[in-house]
Amino acid sequence: MGEEMQKVHKRTKTPSLPHDPVNHPKHYTMHPSGVECIEITRHMNFNLGNAVKYIWRAGEKGDVIQDLEKAIWYLQDEVKRLKNEL
């Protein structure tokens, strides 16, 4: 990891938290970056945030293919929404 990326990683890394099935389930905190997905997705709209969430945590709770298909569904829904705004 480059020096600049190490600085970013250090600034954004979520502190190690005890397992909390409501606020910090294990599959929320397993990403190698140490960042919880919500730290990124809270800045997005619903569809994009959900697509990122399913990609971010793909396979952590079960079927990776199903997770990626869900991400695609949210992306396709967002494309439809945007086309309807034109």
Secondary structure, 3 states (H helix, E strand, C coil): CCHHHHHHHHHHCCCCCCCECCCECHHHCCCCCCCCCHHHHCCCCHHHHHHHHHHHCCCCCCCHHHHHHHHHHHHHHHHHHHHHHC
